[in-house]
Amino acid sequence: MENKGVFFGVGRRKKSVAIVKMKEGQGNIIINKRPFEQYFPLFFQQEEVIKPLIVTDLKDKFDFEIKAEGGGITGQVDAIKLGIARVLAKYDPSLIQKLKEYGLLTRDPRMKERKKYGQKGARKKFQWTKR
């Protein structure tokens, strides 16, 4: 699927999915056709998105075009972070050790727990009255 220096990767977290397309460039990150500073206005969210690039010292070497769907903001941040890390690992397998060191190639397995029958929610029970 990689052609002419273009690499693809997928990141997931809870209900969020991020499809990441990477090619050589000046360090532009476009998420859903918007600059990532505009898509994630909070600084700590921006920092999380570019963490794999900072760890590998490749911040201004590639352009990323990302399509993020589903879930909430935090789920999308983590999905994008995983997608970028996977693309970098595909681009240069020697970066895998560095990315693993910071836990950037591990998918977070936590998902929403399902509601159980006979209960109000996943853990919450219906109100119980003694008399």
C-alpha positions in Angstrom: 0.0 0.0 0.0 3.0 2.3 0.4 3.8 4.1 -2.8 6.1 7.0 -3.6 7.1 7.6 0.0 3.6 7.6 1.4 2.9 5.5 4.5 -0.4 4.6 6.2 -1.3 3.6 9.7 -4.4 3.1 11.9 -4.8 4.0 15.6 -7.7 3.1 17.8 -8.8 4.0 21.3 -12.3 3.2 22.7 -14.7 4.2 20.0 -12.2 6.5 18.2 -10.4 5.5 14.9 -7.6 7.5 13.3 -6.4 6.8 9.8 -2.9 8.4 9.4 -1.2 9.2 6.0 2.4 10.3 6.2 4.7 11.7 3.5 7.9 13.8 3.5 7.3 17.5 4.1 7.7 20.4 6.5 5.9 19.1 9.6 2.3 20.0 8.8 -0.3 18.0 10.6 -3.8 18.2 9.2 -6.7 16.5 11.1 -10.1 16.3 9.3 -9.0 19.0 6.8 -8.0 21.4 9.7 -4.6 22.3 11.2 -4.1 20.3 14.3 -3.7 23.4 16.5 -7.2 24.4 15.4 -8.7 20.9 15.9 -7.1 20.5 19.3 -7.0 24.0 20.9 -5.7 22.8 24.3 -1.9 22.7 24.6 -1.7 19.3 26.4 -3.8 17.7 23.6 -1.4 19.1 21.0 1.6 17.9 23.0 0.1 14.3 23.2 -0.5 14.2 19.4 3.1 15.1 18.5 4.7 13.0 21.3 5.9 10.2 18.9 7.5 12.8 16.7 9.3 14.5 19.6 10.5 11.2 21.0 12.0 10.2 17.6 13.3 13.7 16.6 11.3 13.8 13.4 9.0 16.7 14.1 9.7 18.8 11.0 10.5 16.0 8.5 7.0 14.7 7.6 3.5 16.0 6.7 0.5 14.1 8.2 -3.0 13.9 6.9 -5.3 12.4 9.5 -8.9 11.3 9.4 -10.3 10.9 13.0 -13.7 9.5 13.6 -15.9 8.5 16.6 -15.5 8.8 20.3 -14.6 12.0 22.2 -11.6 14.4 22.1 -9.4 12.4 24.4 -10.1 9.1 22.6 -9.2 10.8 19.3 -6.0 12.2 20.7 -4.8 8.8 21.8 -5.9 7.2 18.5 -4.0 9.7 16.5 -0.9 9.3 18.7 -1.0 5.5 18.2 -1.5 5.9 14.5 1.4 8.3 14.1 3.6 5.9 16.2 2.6 3.0 14.0 3.4 4.9 10.8 6.8 5.9 12.1 7.5 2.3 13.0 6.5 1.2 9.5 8.7 3.9 7.9 11.8 3.0 10.0 11.8 -0.2 12.0 14.8 1.0 14.0 12.5 3.5 15.7 10.4 0.7 17.2 12.6 0.2 20.3 12.5 4.0 21.1 8.7 4.1 20.6 8.1 1.1 22.8 10.3 2.6 25.5 7.8 5.4 25.9 4.8 3.1 25.5 3.6 4.7 22.2 3.1 1.4 20.3 0.8 -0.2 22.9 -3.0 0.1 22.3 -5.0 1.0 25.4 -7.3 -2.0 25.8 -9.8 -0.2 28.2 -13.3 -0.1 26.7 -16.7 0.9 28.1 -18.2 -1.9 30.2 -21.5 -3.1 29.0 -24.8 -2.7 31.0 -25.9 -5.9 32.8 -29.5 -7.1 32.9 -31.2 -6.7 36.3 -29.1 -3.6 36.9 -29.3 0.1 36.1 -25.9 0.2 34.4 -22.6 -1.7 34.2 -22.0 -1.5 38.0 -24.9 0.5 39.4 -27.8 -1.4 40.8 -31.5 -0.4 41.1 -32.4 1.2 44.4 -33.0 -1.3 47.1 -35.6 -0.7 49.9 -35.8 -2.8 53.0 -39.5 -2.1 53.7 
